[in-house]
Amino acid sequence: MIEALHFTFVQHALIAGVLVSLAAGIIGSLIVVNRMVFLAGGIAHASYGGIGMAVFFGLPIFLGASVFAMLAALLVATLTLHKRHHLDTFIGLIWAVGMAIGVIFTDLTPGYNVDLMSYLFGSILAVSTFDLYFMGALLALIVLVVIFWYRPILAVSYDSEYAKLRGIPVRFFYTLILVLSALTVVIAIKVVGLILVIAMLTIPVYIAEKLSGSLWQMMFYSGVFATLFTLIGLWFSYTYNLTSGASIILVSAAGLGIFLLVRRGR
Amino acid sequence: MAVIEIENLYFAYDKDIILENINLKVEPLDFLAIIGPNGGGKSTLLKLILGLLKPTKGTVRVFGEPPSKQLPHIGYVPQNTNVNTDFPIKVIEVVLIGHVGGKKSLFGYGKDEIACAMGALAQVGMEAYAHSRIGDLSGGQRQRVMIARALCAHPKILILDEPTSSIDIQGQKEIYALLKTLNKTITVIVVSHDISVILEYANKAAHVNKRLAFHDISDKRRTFHTHGNEDHFCEVELLQMLGAENCEACTNDQSSAVWKEKP
């Protein structure tokens, strides 16, 4: 295992794993306390449309997926404000239409034979230096936003109606959380793939929520657990030649199972 | 100046008229009880007073201005405090939310803000729980914390939506006793199903069921009739009377035969 660390692609995989885990821990906490898990799922799958279009037009995949996911996030934010009664229907629609667009555009791309599976289940061993910069920049942005606006974000997440009465721009923060979720989903696709991204955003958060007395503790513990699960998952993946994303998620699920057993045992 | 003045107010969702021709004047240090059936428009009226909804017709004035201008002076305690109990947040942090929007202090909480929040918790008798998780408290304790959060901004008006709906009887009495104390310096408006609150604590009552019937009940002896000599009011009769647009007890200074004076 140690000699594997000399390979650049393994180093990249580890750095990407840690960066994405920390981002997922923080944003996952916000998604869970704001009850946006289904919304995040919709945005994650819709971003596949961006991947397909990027492939078709020969653009960088990250760029296509990011722009598309952000548009989906803004659309979801608008729908939440105006179509609240049919929100779940519309999220389902965005979820499916985004994926369909992605599939059609990859069909249309001449000579395109990149494995679709790598986007559905992640391709952490193919992380480029540019990808790492992108991930690092996004993590830095998320940390800055959360430190700078911790109090209004806490107020909006805990009780949005009251926050509105105190003059906090609730819509702005709601949209901000959705856009950051969209970008986090995009970098997490590289690590665990878009099908499994929701598990990465929620399993460590669920454990952290039970252990935390405050939102920042929850973000901190979520990041720690996500990193732990990702590194153990990568080790399994490397040692037994298994798909990295699925390994990470199964390790997370096992971690959750152990946590629940220990808690019950007490 | 009136604390709250509502004139010829109408409110409708699409074509469903929820409130019609509402007129209401709340004076300083009133303790107003808003009662009425479910779906009668009580919560809608509150949201109009808070500026969360805009009237279809008519005006709402708070200290002579539109509600949005006076929000810092309004303390609001929402109806259901049992939502989001899984949320990892400490009591003191919930109270500190009351400060947000006022001061723009970034990076953590100021010492003065924490002192103020602790003071608000002490006012409601919850300072010992400052570092408990909000989900670990009972319904009544949580309600007190929400009142502390509203007090944090030093409001001139305190508005509570069904403050005792999920609390045991002892807890209810404590909440109302607390409101009575706060009422010495703050105007209090309570939406409640609980008619006993009107008799014990409120000096004004407004029955809302699309229309509003207003009653000055500061002199309860003359206003209400009791069964026999006991201090017991029949809630059904009471509701009927308060719901009437013009009740004799309010329009007629002499008690009528129906609403006779308590011996």
Interface residues (C-beta under 8 A of the other chain):
Chain A: V33 I147 F148 Y150 R151 P152 L154 A155 S157 Y158 D159 E161 Y162 A163 K164 L165 R166 G167 I168 E209 S212 G213 S214 L215 Q217 M218
Chain B: L50 L52 L71 P72 I74 Y76 P78 N84 D86 F87 P88 I89 K90 E93 V94 L96 I97 G98 V100 G101 G102 L106 F107 G108 Y109 H131 R133 R149 A153
